[in-house]
Amino acid sequence: MRILHTNDLHGKLTEARFPALLVARETADLYFDSGDAIKAGNLAIPLGVDPVWERFREARITASTMGNRESHPLKSAFEAKLKGCSHPMLVANMFDKSGKEALPPFLVTQVNGRRVGVFGVMVAMVTSKMKTQVASAYLWTNPIDRAIEIAKQLRPEVDDLFALTHIGFNQDQKLAEACPEIDVIFGGHSHTVLEEPVKVNRTWIAQGGSHGRYLGLYDWNGETLAGGLKPWPESTL
């Protein structure tokens, strides 16, 4: 199966860049994004709907995880940031104060006769140990611990297991070492340019820099993740 991946677009999926994404999507079975897609910063409150959500919809994005830019400790601001988002946004380690998952943690889909499990985790913005937790509508748990929990739950049910992470390359490597149940980690947050996927134990890691400089195009055969980054066409920059 062919997989298209982006991360840390930071509002750079512009009208000029968008056609190149659509062309890449034509040959991909799946399209994932690993967070920080919107323009607004961590504590900013957007005045309108971010255009990336409509462009993701048009590109038939399969799923994404949330980055710190999409998060906010205030419920109203968080909802404003995600207004217009119509695709599955997967975050397993974010909860409201009642302990309910703030967003769906995972999905399972069929691709070319194979059952594919996908889940998401992100950096912990506010934890129960922080003084700021009293002012936050949400709490985050350790992303690696939660990823391991979800992976062990999903692994027996799927042929392929992918993690969408917004925790940075160093943490992705730690996750790969601790959780062999994951086949591929599609990462973000550290803006790491991995021209080709990196293998840690049996798990592959992919990440594509930031600000729309690259598109990640990969082929997965159940064991090996081939392919890598392609510069966004210069005519669209």
N, C-alpha and C positions, 0 to 999 in steps of 0.2 A: 504494500500500500504506500501511496505517496502522501507526505504530510508537509503542509505549509505552516511556517511558524514565524511570528513576530513577537517582539517584546520592547517595552520602554519606548513607545512611540512619542510620548510627551507632546501630544497634539500635532505631530508632524505628518499624520495621514491626511494630507491636504488634497484638494480637488485635483491638483496637478499630479500628485503621486499615485492617486487612487487607481487609474487605469492599469498601471504595472502590477498592482496587487490582484486585480481582476484577471489579468492574463495568467499570472502564476496560479491562481485558484482554479482555473479551467482544467488543469491536469492533476490537481490534488484531490485525494479522497477525503482528507480531513484538513481543517484549518484551526490552529490554536493560537491564542495570544496569552502572554504571561504577565500582563499587568502594566500599570502606569501608561495607559493609552491616552488618557484625557489630558487637556492642557492645564486645568486648575491644579494648584499645588495642594499640599497635605491639608492645610487648615483653611484654604480658600473655599468660598461658597459661590458656585457658578451662578451667573445671572440668567442663563438659558441652557438649553439642551446642547451638550457637546456633539459636534457633527460626527465624531468617530462612531457613535452608536448606529447611526443610519448607514454609514459606510460598511461597518461590520455586518449589518443585516444584509446589505446588497451583496456582500462577498460571501454570504452563507457561512459565516463563521460557525464552527462546530461547538466550541466552548472556549472560555477564557478563565483565568483566575484574576483576582484583584491585586493591584499594587497599592502602595501607600497613598498615591495620588487619588485613587478612587475611594479611599477610606475617610472617615471623619468621626470624631467622638460624639457629635450631636446627631440625633436621629434625623432631624429635618434636613440638615446639611448633607448627610450621607444619602438620603433619598433623592435630594436634588442632584447630586453627582451621578447617580445611576438612572435618572429620569431619561427615558428613551432607549435604555438598554433592553433589548428583546431576546437576546440569546442566553444560553445557560452560563451564568457566572458562578464558578465553583470555588468555594472557600470552606475548608473543613475545620479551621481553627479559630473562627470568629463566632462569638456567641452574644446574645443579649443578656441582660442582667438576670433573667429568669432561667438561664442555662440553655435556651433554645438556639439552635444553629441560625445565624443571621442570614445565611445563603445556603443553597444546596451544596453538600460536600462533594458529590461525585455524580457521574452518569455512566451508563452502560449502553453501548450502541453496537450495531452490526455493520461490519465493513468487509466486503468480499467474502462473506461466509464465516467471518471470524468475530467473536465477541470481544469488544474492546472496552476496557474500563478506563475512565479518566477521572482524576480527582485534582483538587487544587489546595495549596496552602500558601500563606503569605507571611511577611515579617510581623511579629507581635507588636502592635502599636501601643496598646494599653493592657497591662496585665494586672492581676489581682494584687500583686505586691507593690504596685506603684501608687503613690499618693494621689496621682491624677485620676485614679480609677473612680473616685467618688463623683467626678464631673462627667464621666463617660457613660454613654448608653450601652457601650459594647466592651467586651473583654476578649482578649486573644490568648490562646494557649500556645505552648511551645510547638512550632511548626514541624520540627523533625519528629517529636514524639507522636504528634497527631498523624503525621504522614505514615509512620510505621503502623499505627493502629488501623488506619483506613486500608493500607496496602494488604495487611494480613487478612482483613475482612473480605476484600475484593478478589484477591489472587485465585482462590479456588473456583470462582464463578466466571473467569474470563480467560481468553487465549492470550491477550496482550494487555499490559497494564502501563499506562502513561501517567506521569505526574506533571502538572503545570505548577511551577513554583515561582514565587517572587521573594526569594530569600538570599540571593547572591550565590556566586559560583563556589566560594569556599564552603558554604553551608550545603550546597547541592552535593559536593564531594563527600561531606560527612554523612548526608542522607544516603547516598549510594553505598557507602561502606557499611552502613547500619541496616540497610533494607534491601536485600537481594531480590525481594519479590517484585520490585519495580523494574520494568524493562527499559524505559526511557524517561529521563527528566528533561522537560522543556522549560528552561529557566529564564529568570530575569532579575532585575534590581541592581546588580553590580556592573551592568553595562559591559560585560566581558565579551570580547570578540573571539568566538571559537570558529575559525574558518572551516574546521571539520569537527564532527562530534568527538568527544573524549570518552573513553571507556574506563570506568572505575569498578573493579571486580567484574560483575556481569552486567552492570547497568551503564547505559549510554547517557551522556549529558550533552545538550545542545543549548546554545545561547547566541544571540545575534546583535551584540552591541547596543546601540540606542539611537533615538532620534531619526528613525527611518533610514539609516544608512545602508541596511542590508535586509534582504529577504532570506529566510531559511527554507530550503527545499530539501527534503530527505526521503529516502526510500527505505522502508522497514520490511524485512522478510521473515520476521519472527525471531531472528537471532542477531542480525547486524543492522545498524543504522548507517546507511551510506548517504553521500551527498554533502551539503554544506551551505555556506553563505554565498549569496549572489548580490553584488552591489545594486542598489536601486538604480534604474537607468538614469544616466546623467541628465537627460533632457527633462526629467521631472523634478530636479532638485532646485 
